[in-house]
Amino acid sequence: MAFYYDNRSGLARTKRPVENDDTITCVTGKLSAAISGNVYRPATSTLKYGAWYPGIKYFEVVTPTVKRVARSHFNCPTMNGLRLENQPTGDGE
């Protein structure tokens, strides 16, 4: 998602150059530094972080297109985007 472009302007949604971020805590609790490969943090205008009590973390895709489609599909004019699944699927990352 850090490499998404705005489909109307053609500009990158995340400031360039995009650099590896090894400080991200994954849903498994591991730091991204422990994962093989690079992990990139997209701009908050693309992906927003949130948490519910008692600390359940989630990420929500909030691009204008996703927001528009979500509001239309669910007939909910206050939706900001769509949340991503946040459950680990096994021992891997």
KOLBA-433366 format. One record per atom (N, C-alpha, C, O): residue number from 1; atom name; x, y, z. Coordinates in nm, 2 decimals, padded with zeros to 4 digits. Layout:
REM KOLBA-433366
{NUM, CA, {X, Y, Z}}
...
REM end
This chain:
REM KOLBA-433366
{1, N, {00.08, -00.12, 00.00}}
{1, CA, {00.00, 00.00, 00.00}}
{1, C, {00.08, 00.13, 00.00}}
{1, O, {00.04, 00.23, -00.04}}
{2, N, {00.21, 00.11, 00.04}}
{2, CA, {00.30, 00.23, 00.04}}
{2, C, {00.33, 00.28, -00.10}}
{2, O, {00.38, 00.39, -00.12}}
{3, N, {00.30, 00.19, -00.20}}
{3, CA, {00.33, 00.23, -00.34}}
{3, C, {00.20, 00.26, -00.42}}
{3, O, {00.21, 00.27, -00.54}}
{4, N, {00.09, 00.28, -00.35}}
{4, CA, {-00.03, 00.33, -00.42}}
{4, C, {-00.02, 00.47, -00.47}}
{4, O, {00.05, 00.55, -00.42}}
{5, N, {-00.09, 00.49, -00.58}}
{5, CA, {-00.09, 00.62, -00.65}}
{5, C, {-00.23, 00.67, -00.64}}
{5, O, {-00.33, 00.59, -00.64}}
{6, N, {-00.25, 00.80, -00.64}}
{6, CA, {-00.38, 00.86, -00.65}}
{6, C, {-00.43, 00.85, -00.80}}
{6, O, {-00.36, 00.89, -00.89}}
{7, N, {-00.54, 00.78, -00.82}}
{7, CA, {-00.58, 00.76, -00.96}}
{7, C, {-00.62, 00.88, -01.03}}
{7, O, {-00.63, 00.88, -01.16}}
{8, N, {-00.66, 00.99, -00.97}}
{8, CA, {-00.69, 01.11, -01.03}}
{8, C, {-00.58, 01.20, -01.06}}
{8, O, {-00.56, 01.25, -01.18}}
{9, N, {-00.49, 01.22, -00.97}}
{9, CA, {-00.37, 01.31, -00.99}}
{9, C, {-00.25, 01.24, -01.05}}
{9, O, {-00.16, 01.30, -01.11}}
{10, N, {-00.24, 01.10, -01.03}}
{10, CA, {-00.13, 01.03, -01.07}}
{10, C, {-00.01, 01.04, -00.97}}
{10, O, {00.10, 00.99, -01.00}}
{11, N, {-00.03, 01.11, -00.86}}
{11, CA, {00.08, 01.13, -00.76}}
{11, C, {00.08, 01.01, -00.66}}
{11, O, {-00.02, 00.95, -00.64}}
{12, N, {00.20, 00.99, -00.61}}
{12, CA, {00.22, 00.89, -00.51}}
{12, C, {00.14, 00.93, -00.38}}
{12, O, {00.14, 01.04, -00.34}}
{13, N, {00.07, 00.83, -00.32}}
{13, CA, {-00.01, 00.86, -00.20}}
{13, C, {00.09, 00.86, -00.07}}
{13, O, {00.05, 00.93, 00.03}}
{14, N, {00.20, 00.80, -00.08}}
{14, CA, {00.30, 00.80, 00.03}}
{14, C, {00.43, 00.87, -00.02}}
{14, O, {00.47, 00.85, -00.13}}
{15, N, {00.48, 00.96, 00.06}}
{15, CA, {00.60, 01.04, 00.03}}
{15, C, {00.71, 00.95, -00.02}}
{15, O, {00.74, 00.84, 00.04}}
{16, N, {00.78, 00.99, -00.12}}
{16, CA, {00.89, 00.92, -00.18}}
{16, C, {01.02, 00.98, -00.13}}
{16, O, {01.02, 01.11, -00.11}}
{17, N, {01.13, 00.91, -00.11}}
{17, CA, {01.14, 00.77, -00.13}}
{17, C, {01.08, 00.69, -00.01}}
{17, O, {01.09, 00.74, 00.10}}
{18, N, {01.02, 00.58, -00.04}}
{18, CA, {00.97, 00.49, 00.07}}
{18, C, {01.08, 00.41, 00.12}}
{18, O, {01.15, 00.34, 00.05}}
{19, N, {01.09, 00.41, 00.25}}
{19, CA, {01.20, 00.34, 00.31}}
{19, C, {01.15, 00.22, 00.40}}
{19, O, {01.03, 00.23, 00.45}}
{20, N, {01.22, 00.12, 00.42}}
{20, CA, {01.19, 00.01, 00.50}}
{20, C, {01.17, 00.06, 00.65}}
{20, O, {01.25, 00.14, 00.69}}
{21, N, {01.06, 00.01, 00.71}}
{21, CA, {01.03, 00.04, 00.85}}
{21, C, {01.04, -00.08, 00.94}}
{21, O, {00.95, -00.16, 00.93}}
{22, N, {01.15, -00.10, 01.01}}
{22, CA, {01.16, -00.22, 01.09}}
{22, C, {01.11, -00.20, 01.24}}
{22, O, {01.14, -00.28, 01.33}}
{23, N, {01.03, -00.09, 01.26}}
{23, CA, {00.97, -00.07, 01.39}}
{23, C, {00.82, -00.10, 01.40}}
{23, O, {00.76, -00.08, 01.51}}
{24, N, {00.77, -00.16, 01.30}}
{24, CA, {00.63, -00.20, 01.30}}
{24, C, {00.60, -00.33, 01.38}}
{24, O, {00.68, -00.42, 01.36}}
{25, N, {00.51, -00.33, 01.47}}
{25, CA, {00.47, -00.45, 01.54}}
{25, C, {00.36, -00.52, 01.46}}
{25, O, {00.25, -00.46, 01.44}}
{26, N, {00.38, -00.64, 01.42}}
{26, CA, {00.29, -00.72, 01.35}}
{26, C, {00.18, -00.77, 01.44}}
{26, O, {00.20, -00.77, 01.57}}
{27, N, {00.07, -00.82, 01.39}}
{27, CA, {-00.04, -00.88, 01.47}}
{27, C, {00.01, -01.00, 01.55}}
{27, O, {-00.05, -01.03, 01.65}}
{28, N, {00.12, -01.06, 01.51}}
{28, CA, {00.17, -01.17, 01.59}}
{28, C, {00.25, -01.13, 01.71}}
{28, O, {00.29, -01.21, 01.79}}
{29, N, {00.28, -00.99, 01.71}}
{29, CA, {00.36, -00.94, 01.82}}
{29, C, {00.51, -00.92, 01.78}}
{29, O, {00.58, -00.86, 01.86}}
{30, N, {00.55, -00.98, 01.67}}
{30, CA, {00.69, -00.96, 01.63}}
{30, C, {00.71, -00.83, 01.56}}
{30, O, {00.62, -00.77, 01.50}}
{31, N, {00.83, -00.78, 01.58}}
{31, CA, {00.87, -00.66, 01.51}}
{31, C, {00.90, -00.69, 01.36}}
{31, O, {00.95, -00.80, 01.33}}
{32, N, {00.87, -00.59, 01.28}}
{32, CA, {00.90, -00.62, 01.13}}
{32, C, {01.05, -00.64, 01.11}}
{32, O, {01.08, -00.70, 01.00}}
{33, N, {01.13, -00.60, 01.20}}
{33, CA, {01.28, -00.62, 01.18}}
{33, C, {01.31, -00.77, 01.18}}
{33, O, {01.41, -00.82, 01.13}}
{34, N, {01.22, -00.86, 01.24}}
{34, CA, {01.24, -01.00, 01.26}}
{34, C, {01.19, -01.08, 01.13}}
{34, O, {01.21, -01.20, 01.12}}
{35, N, {01.13, -01.01, 01.04}}
{35, CA, {01.07, -01.07, 00.93}}
{35, C, {01.16, -01.05, 00.81}}
{35, O, {01.22, -00.95, 00.79}}
{36, N, {01.18, -01.16, 00.73}}
{36, CA, {01.26, -01.15, 00.61}}
{36, C, {01.19, -01.07, 00.51}}
{36, O, {01.07, -01.09, 00.48}}
{37, N, {01.26, -00.98, 00.45}}
{37, CA, {01.20, -00.89, 00.35}}
{37, C, {01.17, -00.75, 00.41}}
{37, O, {01.19, -00.73, 00.53}}
{38, N, {01.13, -00.66, 00.32}}
{38, CA, {01.11, -00.52, 00.36}}
{38, C, {00.96, -00.50, 00.40}}
{38, O, {00.87, -00.56, 00.34}}
{39, N, {00.94, -00.41, 00.50}}
{39, CA, {00.81, -00.38, 00.54}}
{39, C, {00.80, -00.22, 00.52}}
{39, O, {00.88, -00.15, 00.58}}
{40, N, {00.70, -00.18, 00.45}}
{40, CA, {00.69, -00.03, 00.43}}
{40, C, {00.56, 00.02, 00.49}}
{40, O, {00.45, -00.05, 00.48}}
{41, N, {00.56, 00.14, 00.55}}
{41, CA, {00.45, 00.20, 00.61}}
{41, C, {00.39, 00.30, 00.52}}
{41, O, {00.45, 00.40, 00.48}}
{42, N, {00.26, 00.28, 00.48}}
{42, CA, {00.20, 00.37, 00.39}}
{42, C, {00.15, 00.50, 00.46}}
{42, O, {00.15, 00.50, 00.58}}
{43, N, {00.12, 00.60, 00.38}}
{43, CA, {00.07, 00.73, 00.44}}
{43, C, {-00.06, 00.70, 00.51}}
{43, O, {-00.13, 00.61, 00.48}}
{44, N, {-00.09, 00.79, 00.61}}
{44, CA, {-00.21, 00.77, 00.69}}
{44, C, {-00.34, 00.81, 00.60}}
{44, O, {-00.45, 00.78, 00.64}}
{45, N, {-00.31, 00.87, 00.48}}
{45, CA, {-00.42, 00.90, 00.39}}
{45, C, {-00.46, 00.77, 00.31}}
{45, O, {-00.55, 00.77, 00.23}}
{46, N, {-00.38, 00.66, 00.33}}
{46, CA, {-00.41, 00.54, 00.27}}
{46, C, {-00.45, 00.43, 00.37}}
{46, O, {-00.54, 00.36, 00.35}}
{47, N, {-00.38, 00.42, 00.48}}
{47, CA, {-00.40, 00.32, 00.58}}
{47, C, {-00.39, 00.39, 00.72}}
{47, O, {-00.29, 00.45, 00.76}}
{48, N, {-00.50, 00.38, 00.80}}
{48, CA, {-00.51, 00.43, 00.93}}
{48, C, {-00.51, 00.32, 01.04}}
{48, O, {-00.57, 00.22, 01.02}}
{49, N, {-00.44, 00.35, 01.15}}
{49, CA, {-00.43, 00.26, 01.26}}
{49, C, {-00.54, 00.30, 01.36}}
{49, O, {-00.57, 00.42, 01.38}}
{50, N, {-00.60, 00.20, 01.43}}
{50, CA, {-00.69, 00.23, 01.53}}
{50, C, {-00.69, 00.12, 01.63}}
{50, O, {-00.62, 00.01, 01.61}}
{51, N, {-00.75, 00.13, 01.75}}
{51, CA, {-00.76, 00.03, 01.85}}
{51, C, {-00.89, 00.04, 01.92}}
{51, O, {-00.95, 00.15, 01.94}}
{52, N, {-00.94, -00.07, 01.96}}
{52, CA, {-01.06, -00.08, 02.05}}
{52, C, {-01.02, -00.12, 02.19}}
{52, O, {-00.91, -00.17, 02.21}}
{53, N, {-01.10, -00.09, 02.28}}
{53, CA, {-01.08, -00.14, 02.42}}
{53, C, {-01.10, -00.29, 02.41}}
{53, O, {-01.20, -00.33, 02.35}}
{54, N, {-01.02, -00.37, 02.47}}
{54, CA, {-00.90, -00.35, 02.55}}
{54, C, {-00.77, -00.36, 02.47}}
{54, O, {-00.69, -00.45, 02.50}}
{55, N, {-00.75, -00.28, 02.37}}
{55, CA, {-00.63, -00.28, 02.30}}
{55, C, {-00.63, -00.37, 02.17}}
{55, O, {-00.52, -00.41, 02.13}}
{56, N, {-00.75, -00.40, 02.12}}
{56, CA, {-00.75, -00.47, 02.00}}
{56, C, {-00.72, -00.38, 01.88}}
{56, O, {-00.79, -00.28, 01.86}}
{57, N, {-00.61, -00.41, 01.81}}
{57, CA, {-00.56, -00.32, 01.71}}
{57, C, {-00.62, -00.35, 01.57}}
{57, O, {-00.66, -00.47, 01.55}}
{58, N, {-00.64, -00.25, 01.49}}
{58, CA, {-00.69, -00.27, 01.36}}
{58, C, {-00.63, -00.17, 01.26}}
{58, O, {-00.58, -00.06, 01.30}}
{59, N, {-00.63, -00.20, 01.13}}
{59, CA, {-00.59, -00.10, 01.03}}
{59, C, {-00.71, -00.09, 00.93}}
{59, O, {-00.78, -00.19, 00.91}}
{60, N, {-00.73, 00.03, 00.88}}
{60, CA, {-00.84, 00.06, 00.79}}
{60, C, {-00.79, 00.12, 00.67}}
{60, O, {-00.71, 00.22, 00.67}}
{61, N, {-00.83, 00.07, 00.55}}
{61, CA, {-00.79, 00.13, 00.42}}
{61, C, {-00.89, 00.25, 00.40}}
{61, O, {-01.01, 00.23, 00.40}}
{62, N, {-00.83, 00.37, 00.38}}
{62, CA, {-00.91, 00.49, 00.38}}
{62, C, {-00.89, 00.58, 00.26}}
{62, O, {-00.91, 00.70, 00.26}}
{63, N, {-00.86, 00.52, 00.15}}
{63, CA, {-00.84, 00.59, 00.02}}
{63, C, {-00.98, 00.64, -00.02}}
{63, O, {-01.08, 00.58, 00.02}}
{64, N, {-00.99, 00.75, -00.09}}
{64, CA, {-01.12, 00.81, -00.13}}
{64, C, {-01.20, 00.71, -00.21}}
{64, O, {-01.33, 00.70, -00.19}}
{65, N, {-01.15, 00.62, -00.29}}
{65, CA, {-01.22, 00.52, -00.36}}
{65, C, {-01.28, 00.42, -00.27}}
{65, O, {-01.40, 00.38, -00.28}}
{66, N, {-01.20, 00.37, -00.18}}
{66, CA, {-01.25, 00.26, -00.08}}
{66, C, {-01.35, 00.32, 00.01}}
{66, O, {-01.46, 00.26, 00.03}}
{67, N, {-01.34, 00.44, 00.05}}
{67, CA, {-01.43, 00.51, 00.13}}
{67, C, {-01.57, 00.53, 00.06}}
{67, O, {-01.67, 00.50, 00.12}}
{68, N, {-01.56, 00.57, -00.07}}
{68, CA, {-01.68, 00.59, -00.15}}
{68, C, {-01.76, 00.46, -00.17}}
{68, O, {-01.88, 00.45, -00.15}}
{69, N, {-01.68, 00.35, -00.20}}
{69, CA, {-01.74, 00.22, -00.23}}
{69, C, {-01.80, 00.16, -00.10}}
{69, O, {-01.91, 00.11, -00.10}}
{70, N, {-01.73, 00.17, 00.01}}
{70, CA, {-01.78, 00.12, 00.14}}
{70, C, {-01.91, 00.19, 00.18}}
{70, O, {-02.00, 00.13, 00.22}}
{71, N, {-01.91, 00.32, 00.17}}
{71, CA, {-02.03, 00.40, 00.21}}
{71, C, {-02.15, 00.36, 00.12}}
{71, O, {-02.26, 00.34, 00.17}}
{72, N, {-02.13, 00.34, -00.01}}
{72, CA, {-02.23, 00.30, -00.10}}
{72, C, {-02.28, 00.16, -00.07}}
{72, O, {-02.40, 00.13, -00.06}}
{73, N, {-02.18, 00.06, -00.06}}
{73, CA, {-02.22, -00.08, -00.04}}
{73, C, {-02.30, -00.10, 00.09}}
{73, O, {-02.39, -00.17, 00.09}}
{74, N, {-02.25, -00.04, 00.20}}
{74, CA, {-02.31, -00.06, 00.33}}
{74, C, {-02.42, 00.04, 00.36}}
{74, O, {-02.48, 00.04, 00.47}}
{75, N, {-02.44, 00.14, 00.27}}
{75, CA, {-02.54, 00.24, 00.29}}
{75, C, {-02.52, 00.31, 00.42}}
{75, O, {-02.61, 00.33, 00.50}}
{76, N, {-02.39, 00.35, 00.44}}
{76, CA, {-02.35, 00.41, 00.57}}
{76, C, {-02.26, 00.54, 00.54}}
{76, O, {-02.14, 00.52, 00.51}}
{77, N, {-02.32, 00.66, 00.54}}
{77, CA, {-02.25, 00.78, 00.50}}
{77, C, {-02.14, 00.82, 00.60}}
{77, O, {-02.07, 00.92, 00.57}}
{78, N, {-02.12, 00.75, 00.71}}
{78, CA, {-02.02, 00.79, 00.81}}
{78, C, {-01.89, 00.70, 00.80}}
{78, O, {-01.80, 00.72, 00.88}}
{79, N, {-01.89, 00.60, 00.72}}
{79, CA, {-01.78, 00.51, 00.72}}
{79, C, {-01.66, 00.58, 00.66}}
{79, O, {-01.67, 00.66, 00.57}}
{80, N, {-01.54, 00.56, 00.72}}
{80, CA, {-01.42, 00.62, 00.68}}
{80, C, {-01.34, 00.53, 00.59}}
{80, O, {-01.25, 00.58, 00.52}}
{81, N, {-01.37, 00.40, 00.58}}
{81, CA, {-01.29, 00.31, 00.49}}
{81, C, {-01.34, 00.17, 00.53}}
{81, O, {-01.44, 00.15, 00.59}}
{82, N, {-01.25, 00.07, 00.50}}
{82, CA, {-01.27, -00.07, 00.53}}
{82, C, {-01.16, -00.12, 00.62}}
{82, O, {-01.04, -00.10, 00.58}}
{83, N, {-01.20, -00.20, 00.72}}
{83, CA, {-01.09, -00.26, 00.81}}
{83, C, {-01.04, -00.39, 00.75}}
{83, O, {-01.11, -00.46, 00.68}}
{84, N, {-00.91, -00.41, 00.77}}
{84, CA, {-00.85, -00.53, 00.73}}
{84, C, {-00.86, -00.63, 00.84}}
{84, O, {-00.86, -00.60, 00.96}}
{85, N, {-00.85, -00.76, 00.80}}
{85, CA, {-00.85, -00.87, 00.90}}
{85, C, {-00.72, -00.86, 00.98}}
{85, O, {-00.62, -00.83, 00.93}}
{86, N, {-00.74, -00.88, 01.11}}
{86, CA, {-00.62, -00.86, 01.20}}
{86, C, {-00.59, -00.98, 01.28}}
{86, O, {-00.52, -00.97, 01.39}}
{87, N, {-00.63, -01.10, 01.24}}
{87, CA, {-00.60, -01.22, 01.32}}
{87, C, {-00.49, -01.29, 01.25}}
{87, O, {-00.48, -01.31, 01.13}}
{88, N, {-00.39, -01.34, 01.34}}
{88, CA, {-00.28, -01.42, 01.28}}
{88, C, {-00.34, -01.55, 01.23}}
{88, O, {-00.43, -01.61, 01.28}}
{89, N, {-00.28, -01.60, 01.12}}
{89, CA, {-00.33, -01.72, 01.06}}
{89, C, {-00.24, -01.84, 01.09}}
{89, O, {-00.27, -01.95, 01.04}}
{90, N, {-00.14, -01.83, 01.17}}
{90, CA, {-00.05, -01.94, 01.20}}
{90, C, {00.08, -01.89, 01.27}}
{90, O, {00.08, -01.78, 01.32}}
{91, N, {00.18, -01.97, 01.26}}
{91, CA, {00.31, -01.93, 01.33}}
{91, C, {00.39, -01.83, 01.24}}
{91, O, {00.48, -01.77, 01.29}}
{92, N, {00.36, -01.83, 01.11}}
{92, CA, {00.43, -01.74, 01.02}}
{92, C, {00.39, -01.59, 01.04}}
{92, O, {00.31, -01.56, 01.12}}
{93, N, {00.45, -01.51, 00.96}}
{93, CA, {00.42, -01.37, 00.96}}
{93, C, {00.30, -01.34, 00.87}}
{93, O, {00.25, -01.23, 00.86}}
REM end
